[in-house]
Structures are given as structure tokens and as C-alpha cells.
Amino acid sequence: MNLNTIAFIQNLNTPEIVMIGGVVLLFFGAKRMPDLFRSLGKSVREFKQATAGIEKDIRSAMDVDVNTAGDAQRQRTSADSALKNS
């Protein structure tokens, strides 16, 4: 994951990241850091899965709306041509 693609930490450089890691180490200690980052990773993974699911639902709803609109337009066109021919 490229840090430049994440908007809210876009301006963090290596010294800032090291400083944040040091503060986390001071607050939580070396024994709890692996568990802390593991749970952070799980949270990020769940968030990505949830957003992907929502995006998939929105895209499928948009596809259904486009297909329904196309079908309605075709029906109107065929009805108009039938009226003109009669």
C-alpha cells in the first residue's frame, strides 16, 4: 500500500512515522504492540470488505436501473412505431 494514496496521512514522512511508532511503543509497551497492530490490520481489512460490498451493491443497482430504463425506452419506441403504422 502506497502511503501517498491515503488522503489523511499524505504528508507524513519517515521521521513522523517513526515518532508515532515511538509514542505508541511508550503508551502500549513492546508486548502489546503486535496485538495492537494485528487488530488494526483486521479492522482495516473488514472496512475494505464492507466498502467493497457496498460499492458492489451500488454498481449492481445502477446496472439494473440502466437495463430497466433501456427496456422501457425500447417499449416506448416500439409502441410509438406501432401507432404510426396503424
C-alpha positions in Angstrom: 0.0 0.0 0.0 1.4 3.3 -1.0 1.2 6.0 1.6 0.7 8.7 -1.0 -2.7 7.2 -1.9 -4.2 7.6 1.6 -5.5 11.1 1.9 -5.3 11.8 5.6 -1.7 10.7 6.0 -0.5 12.1 2.7 2.1 14.5 4.3 3.6 12.0 6.7 7.3 11.3 6.1 9.6 8.8 7.7 10.5 10.9 10.8 6.9 11.5 11.6 6.0 7.8 11.2 9.0 6.8 13.5 7.8 9.3 16.1 4.3 8.0 16.0 5.7 4.4 16.4 7.7 5.6 19.4 4.8 7.2 21.1 2.7 4.0 20.5 5.5 2.0 22.0 5.6 4.2 25.1 1.9 4.0 25.6 1.3 0.4 25.0 4.6 -1.3 25.6 6.5 -3.8 23.4 4.5 -6.8 24.5 1.1 -5.4 23.3 2.3 -3.8 20.0 1.9 -7.0 17.9 -1.6 -7.5 19.1 -2.4 -3.8 18.6 -1.2 -3.8 15.0 -2.8 -7.2 14.3 -6.2 -5.8 15.4 -5.6 -2.7 13.4 -4.9 -4.8 10.3 -8.1 -6.8 10.9 -10.1 -3.6 11.3 -8.7 -2.2 8.0 -9.5 -5.5 6.2 -13.1 -5.5 7.5 -13.5 -1.9 6.5 -12.3 -2.6 3.0 -14.6 -5.6 2.6 -17.6 -3.6 3.8 -16.8 -0.8 1.4 -16.3 -3.2 -1.4 -19.7 -4.9 -0.7 -21.4 -1.5 -0.6 -19.7 -0.5 -3.9 -20.8 -3.8 -5.5 -24.4 -3.2 -4.4 -24.4 0.3 -5.8 -22.9 -0.8 -9.1 -25.4 -3.7 -9.4 -28.3 -1.3 -8.6 -27.1 1.1 -11.2 -26.8 -1.7 -13.8 -30.4 -2.7 -13.0 -31.6 0.9 -13.4 -29.8 1.3 -16.7 -31.2 -2.0 -18.1 -34.7 -1.2 -16.9 -34.5 2.3 -18.5 -33.3 0.7 -21.7 -36.2 -1.8 -21.7 -38.7 1.0 -21.1 -37.3 3.1 -23.9 -37.4 0.2 -26.3 -41.1 -0.5 -25.4 -42.0 3.2 -25.9 -40.2 3.2 -29.3 -42.0 0.0 -30.4 -45.4 1.3 -29.2 -44.8 4.6 -31.0 -43.9 2.9 -34.2 -47.0 0.6 -33.9 -49.2 3.7 -33.5 -47.7 5.4 -36.5 -48.1 2.3 -38.7 -51.8 1.9 -37.8 
